[in-house]
Amino acid sequence: DSHEVAGAVERQIRARVDNVLDIVVHVEPAGASGSDFHEGGEGYGLDEGSLGEGGKR
């Protein structure tokens, strides 16, 4: 369920990234790319690589 996934993602971000004020998690349908739904694409966010070693930022 996408709501469960979004909740888990939010909890992990809060646990790993200091000074988080707000989190918005948007889950796309399986197999869809962001460009399928958002013209111009979105340019903000975190991925595993942006958190650095040990998943901490």
Biopython code that builds the backbone (N, CA, C, O; Angstrom):
import numpy as np
from Bio.PDB.StructureBuilder import StructureBuilder

atoms = [
    (1, "ASP", "N", (0.841, -1.189, 0.000)),
    (1, "ASP", "CA", (0.000, 0.000, 0.000)),
    (1, "ASP", "C", (0.882, 1.247, 0.000)),
    (1, "ASP", "O", (1.819, 1.346, 0.793)),
    (2, "SER", "N", (0.590, 2.182, -0.873)),
    (2, "SER", "CA", (1.435, 3.372, -1.016)),
    (2, "SER", "C", (1.483, 4.223, 0.245)),
    (2, "SER", "O", (2.496, 4.872, 0.509)),
    (3, "HIS", "N", (0.411, 4.234, 1.029)),
    (3, "HIS", "CA", (0.413, 5.023, 2.264)),
    (3, "HIS", "C", (1.405, 4.450, 3.279)),
    (3, "HIS", "O", (2.069, 5.200, 3.995)),
    (4, "GLU", "N", (1.501, 3.130, 3.337)),
    (4, "GLU", "CA", (2.470, 2.489, 4.233)),
    (4, "GLU", "C", (3.896, 2.790, 3.784)),
    (4, "GLU", "O", (4.758, 3.088, 4.610)),
    (5, "VAL", "N", (4.144, 2.713, 2.490)),
    (5, "VAL", "CA", (5.473, 3.014, 1.950)),
    (5, "VAL", "C", (5.839, 4.463, 2.247)),
    (5, "VAL", "O", (6.950, 4.738, 2.698)),
    (6, "ALA", "N", (4.920, 5.388, 1.999)),
    (6, "ALA", "CA", (5.185, 6.810, 2.244)),
    (6, "ALA", "C", (5.477, 7.064, 3.717)),
    (6, "ALA", "O", (6.376, 7.841, 4.037)),
    (7, "GLY", "N", (4.742, 6.429, 4.614)),
    (7, "GLY", "CA", (4.989, 6.586, 6.049)),
    (7, "GLY", "C", (6.356, 6.066, 6.447)),
    (7, "GLY", "O", (7.054, 6.693, 7.243)),
    (8, "ALA", "N", (6.744, 4.917, 5.895)),
    (8, "ALA", "CA", (8.058, 4.350, 6.194)),
    (8, "ALA", "C", (9.174, 5.249, 5.672)),
    (8, "ALA", "O", (10.183, 5.440, 6.350)),
    (9, "VAL", "N", (9.003, 5.797, 4.481)),
    (9, "VAL", "CA", (10.002, 6.710, 3.915)),
    (9, "VAL", "C", (10.134, 7.945, 4.794)),
    (9, "VAL", "O", (11.251, 8.371, 5.090)),
    (10, "GLU", "N", (9.025, 8.523, 5.213)),
    (10, "GLU", "CA", (9.067, 9.712, 6.070)),
    (10, "GLU", "C", (9.786, 9.419, 7.387)),
    (10, "GLU", "O", (10.605, 10.221, 7.836)),
    (11, "ARG", "N", (9.489, 8.287, 8.002)),
    (11, "ARG", "CA", (10.158, 7.941, 9.268)),
    (11, "ARG", "C", (11.664, 7.786, 9.081)),
    (11, "ARG", "O", (12.441, 8.228, 9.927)),
    (12, "GLN", "N", (12.082, 7.163, 7.980)),
    (12, "GLN", "CA", (13.514, 6.976, 7.727)),
    (12, "GLN", "C", (14.216, 8.304, 7.453)),
    (12, "GLN", "O", (15.340, 8.510, 7.909)),
    (13, "ILE", "N", (13.577, 9.195, 6.725)),
    (13, "ILE", "CA", (14.184, 10.511, 6.479)),
    (13, "ILE", "C", (14.359, 11.250, 7.795)),
    (13, "ILE", "O", (15.428, 11.800, 8.057)),
    (14, "ARG", "N", (13.326, 11.269, 8.624)),
    (14, "ARG", "CA", (13.414, 11.968, 9.915)),
    (14, "ARG", "C", (14.505, 11.365, 10.806)),
    (14, "ARG", "O", (15.164, 12.089, 11.552)),
    (15, "ALA", "N", (14.698, 10.050, 10.731)),
    (15, "ALA", "CA", (15.712, 9.381, 11.544)),
    (15, "ALA", "C", (17.130, 9.655, 11.045)),
    (15, "ALA", "O", (18.078, 9.610, 11.829)),
    (16, "ARG", "N", (17.283, 9.938, 9.758)),
    (16, "ARG", "CA", (18.612, 10.043, 9.159)),
    (16, "ARG", "C", (19.067, 11.449, 8.809)),
    (16, "ARG", "O", (20.267, 11.682, 8.667)),
    (17, "VAL", "N", (18.144, 12.392, 8.665)),
    (17, "VAL", "CA", (18.508, 13.740, 8.221)),
    (17, "VAL", "C", (18.176, 14.735, 9.326)),
    (17, "VAL", "O", (17.025, 14.853, 9.748)),
    (18, "ASP", "N", (19.206, 15.454, 9.792)),
    (18, "ASP", "CA", (19.015, 16.446, 10.849)),
    (18, "ASP", "C", (18.228, 17.649, 10.338)),
    (18, "ASP", "O", (18.261, 17.975, 9.151)),
    (19, "ASN", "N", (17.527, 18.294, 11.249)),
    (19, "ASN", "CA", (16.848, 19.572, 10.980)),
    (19, "ASN", "C", (15.814, 19.512, 9.860)),
    (19, "ASN", "O", (15.704, 20.450, 9.070)),
    (20, "VAL", "N", (15.066, 18.437, 9.784)),
    (20, "VAL", "CA", (13.998, 18.341, 8.791)),
    (20, "VAL", "C", (12.772, 19.056, 9.339)),
    (20, "VAL", "O", (12.304, 18.748, 10.435)),
    (21, "LEU", "N", (12.252, 20.011, 8.575)),
    (21, "LEU", "CA", (11.065, 20.745, 8.998)),
    (21, "LEU", "C", (9.787, 20.153, 8.427)),
    (21, "LEU", "O", (8.764, 20.114, 9.111)),
    (22, "ASP", "N", (9.832, 19.694, 7.191)),
    (22, "ASP", "CA", (8.633, 19.184, 6.549)),
    (22, "ASP", "C", (9.027, 18.136, 5.521)),
    (22, "ASP", "O", (10.074, 18.242, 4.881)),
    (23, "ILE", "N", (8.193, 17.139, 5.370)),
    (23, "ILE", "CA", (8.440, 16.076, 4.395)),
    (23, "ILE", "C", (7.149, 15.830, 3.629)),
    (23, "ILE", "O", (6.076, 15.694, 4.217)),
    (24, "VAL", "N", (7.270, 15.774, 2.320)),
    (24, "VAL", "CA", (6.148, 15.377, 1.478)),
    (24, "VAL", "C", (6.634, 14.199, 0.644)),
    (24, "VAL", "O", (7.595, 14.327, -0.115)),
    (25, "VAL", "N", (5.979, 13.059, 0.782)),
    (25, "VAL", "CA", (6.346, 11.867, 0.030)),
    (25, "VAL", "C", (5.253, 11.615, -1.001)),
    (25, "VAL", "O", (4.071, 11.531, -0.668)),
    (26, "HIS", "N", (5.669, 11.495, -2.249)),
    (26, "HIS", "CA", (4.728, 11.198, -3.333)),
    (26, "HIS", "C", (5.166, 9.895, -3.972)),
    (26, "HIS", "O", (6.303, 9.786, -4.432)),
    (27, "VAL", "N", (4.295, 8.914, -4.010)),
    (27, "VAL", "CA", (4.607, 7.608, -4.579)),
    (27, "VAL", "C", (3.929, 7.500, -5.939)),
    (27, "VAL", "O", (2.713, 7.652, -6.056)),
    (28, "GLU", "N", (4.736, 7.235, -6.966)),
    (28, "GLU", "CA", (4.208, 7.056, -8.320)),
    (28, "GLU", "C", (3.765, 5.604, -8.499)),
    (28, "GLU", "O", (4.285, 4.715, -7.825)),
    (29, "PRO", "N", (2.824, 5.357, -9.387)),
    (29, "PRO", "CA", (2.432, 3.976, -9.692)),
    (29, "PRO", "C", (3.625, 3.175, -10.214)),
    (29, "PRO", "O", (4.516, 3.732, -10.856)),
    (30, "ALA", "N", (3.642, 1.886, -9.944)),
    (30, "ALA", "CA", (4.737, 1.021, -10.384)),
    (30, "ALA", "C", (4.939, 1.145, -11.886)),
    (30, "ALA", "O", (3.979, 1.123, -12.657)),
    (31, "GLY", "N", (6.193, 1.275, -12.295)),
    (31, "GLY", "CA", (6.538, 1.341, -13.706)),
    (31, "GLY", "C", (6.446, 2.715, -14.330)),
    (31, "GLY", "O", (6.820, 2.887, -15.490)),
    (32, "ALA", "N", (5.959, 3.697, -13.593)),
    (32, "ALA", "CA", (5.820, 5.052, -14.140)),
    (32, "ALA", "C", (7.036, 5.882, -13.774)),
    (32, "ALA", "O", (7.613, 5.719, -12.699)),
    (33, "SER", "N", (7.413, 6.763, -14.666)),
    (33, "SER", "CA", (8.471, 7.712, -14.328)),
    (33, "SER", "C", (7.813, 9.025, -13.947)),
    (33, "SER", "O", (6.673, 9.281, -14.335)),
    (34, "GLY", "N", (8.506, 9.849, -13.201)),
    (34, "GLY", "CA", (7.970, 11.139, -12.793)),
    (34, "GLY", "C", (7.543, 11.992, -13.964)),
    (34, "GLY", "O", (6.581, 12.753, -13.863)),
    (35, "SER", "N", (8.250, 11.873, -15.077)),
    (35, "SER", "CA", (7.908, 12.689, -16.241)),
    (35, "SER", "C", (6.573, 12.279, -16.851)),
    (35, "SER", "O", (5.970, 13.056, -17.591)),
    (36, "ASP", "N", (6.101, 11.066, -16.550)),
    (36, "ASP", "CA", (4.798, 10.636, -17.043)),
    (36, "ASP", "C", (3.671, 11.461, -16.423)),
    (36, "ASP", "O", (2.612, 11.619, -17.029)),
    (37, "PHE", "N", (3.896, 11.982, -15.224)),
    (37, "PHE", "CA", (2.845, 12.656, -14.482)),
    (37, "PHE", "C", (3.107, 14.135, -14.245)),
    (37, "PHE", "O", (2.173, 14.890, -13.975)),
    (38, "HIS", "N", (4.357, 14.557, -14.342)),
    (38, "HIS", "CA", (4.715, 15.932, -13.999)),
    (38, "HIS", "C", (5.473, 16.570, -15.151)),
    (38, "HIS", "O", (6.647, 16.271, -15.368)),
    (39, "GLU", "N", (4.815, 17.438, -15.880)),
    (39, "GLU", "CA", (5.497, 18.129, -16.972)),
    (39, "GLU", "C", (6.647, 18.952, -16.415)),
    (39, "GLU", "O", (6.492, 19.634, -15.401)),
    (40, "GLY", "N", (7.775, 18.894, -17.060)),
    (40, "GLY", "CA", (8.935, 19.640, -16.608)),
    (40, "GLY", "C", (9.752, 18.907, -15.568)),
    (40, "GLY", "O", (10.884, 19.305, -15.292)),
    (41, "GLY", "N", (9.217, 17.848, -14.981)),
    (41, "GLY", "CA", (9.940, 17.066, -13.988)),
    (41, "GLY", "C", (10.128, 17.805, -12.679)),
    (41, "GLY", "O", (10.028, 19.030, -12.619)),
    (42, "GLU", "N", (10.398, 17.051, -11.643)),
    (42, "GLU", "CA", (10.660, 17.623, -10.329)),
    (42, "GLU", "C", (12.150, 17.533, -10.057)),
    (42, "GLU", "O", (12.780, 16.534, -10.404)),
    (43, "GLY", "N", (12.720, 18.551, -9.447)),
    (43, "GLY", "CA", (14.151, 18.574, -9.235)),
    (43, "GLY", "C", (14.585, 18.567, -7.791)),
    (43, "GLY", "O", (15.740, 18.876, -7.499)),
    (44, "TYR", "N", (13.706, 18.227, -6.884)),
    (44, "TYR", "CA", (14.057, 18.248, -5.473)),
    (44, "TYR", "C", (13.907, 16.854, -4.895)),
    (44, "TYR", "O", (13.100, 16.055, -5.369)),
    (45, "GLY", "N", (14.692, 16.571, -3.867)),
    (45, "GLY", "CA", (14.515, 15.300, -3.190)),
    (45, "GLY", "C", (15.818, 14.686, -2.749)),
    (45, "GLY", "O", (16.900, 15.225, -2.982)),
    (46, "LEU", "N", (15.689, 13.553, -2.112)),
    (46, "LEU", "CA", (16.827, 12.792, -1.613)),
    (46, "LEU", "C", (16.814, 11.419, -2.251)),
    (46, "LEU", "O", (15.757, 10.863, -2.549)),
    (47, "ASP", "N", (17.994, 10.885, -2.453)),
    (47, "ASP", "CA", (18.127, 9.489, -2.801)),
    (47, "ASP", "C", (19.233, 8.918, -1.928)),
    (47, "ASP", "O", (19.866, 9.661, -1.177)),
    (48, "GLU", "N", (19.479, 7.626, -2.010)),
    (48, "GLU", "CA", (20.488, 7.005, -1.151)),
    (48, "GLU", "C", (21.850, 7.659, -1.314)),
    (48, "GLU", "O", (22.578, 7.816, -0.334)),
    (49, "GLY", "N", (22.208, 8.041, -2.529)),
    (49, "GLY", "CA", (23.505, 8.655, -2.783)),
    (49, "GLY", "C", (23.676, 10.003, -2.111)),
    (49, "GLY", "O", (24.791, 10.365, -1.736)),
    (50, "SER", "N", (22.591, 10.755, -1.949)),
    (50, "SER", "CA", (22.701, 12.082, -1.340)),
    (50, "SER", "C", (22.851, 12.019, 0.173)),
    (50, "SER", "O", (23.182, 13.026, 0.799)),
    (51, "LEU", "N", (22.612, 10.850, 0.775)),
    (51, "LEU", "CA", (22.733, 10.720, 2.228)),
    (51, "LEU", "C", (24.156, 10.418, 2.672)),
    (51, "LEU", "O", (24.485, 10.603, 3.843)),
    (52, "GLY", "N", (25.003, 9.959, 1.763)),
    (52, "GLY", "CA", (26.388, 9.685, 2.127)),
    (52, "GLY", "C", (26.542, 8.349, 2.838)),
    (52, "GLY", "O", (25.601, 7.560, 2.924)),
    (53, "GLU", "N", (27.751, 8.111, 3.348)),
    (53, "GLU", "CA", (28.048, 6.844, 4.004)),
    (53, "GLU", "C", (27.227, 6.674, 5.264)),
    (53, "GLU", "O", (27.033, 7.620, 6.026)),
    (54, "GLY", "N", (26.747, 5.463, 5.475)),
    (54, "GLY", "CA", (25.985, 5.160, 6.677)),
    (54, "GLY", "C", (24.566, 5.705, 6.652)),
    (54, "GLY", "O", (23.846, 5.595, 7.644)),
    (55, "GLY", "N", (24.150, 6.293, 5.527)),
    (55, "GLY", "CA", (22.795, 6.789, 5.418)),
    (55, "GLY", "C", (22.507, 8.029, 6.232)),
    (55, "GLY", "O", (21.342, 8.363, 6.449)),
    (56, "LYS", "N", (23.545, 8.727, 6.693)),
    (56, "LYS", "CA", (23.348, 9.947, 7.497)),
    (56, "LYS", "C", (23.742, 11.159, 6.695)),
    (56, "LYS", "O", (24.666, 11.119, 5.883)),
    (57, "ARG", "N", (23.032, 12.230, 6.933)),
    (57, "ARG", "CA", (23.378, 13.486, 6.273)),
    (57, "ARG", "C", (23.589, 14.530, 7.329)),
    (57, "ARG", "O", (23.892, 15.679, 7.009)),
]
sb = StructureBuilder()
sb.init_structure("model")
sb.init_model(0)
sb.init_chain("A")
sb.init_seg("    ")
for serial, (resi, resn, name, xyz) in enumerate(atoms, 1):
    if name == "N":
        sb.init_residue(resn, " ", resi, " ")
    sb.init_atom(name, np.array(xyz, "f"), 0.0, 1.0, " ", f" {name:<3s}", serial, name[0])
structure = sb.get_structure()
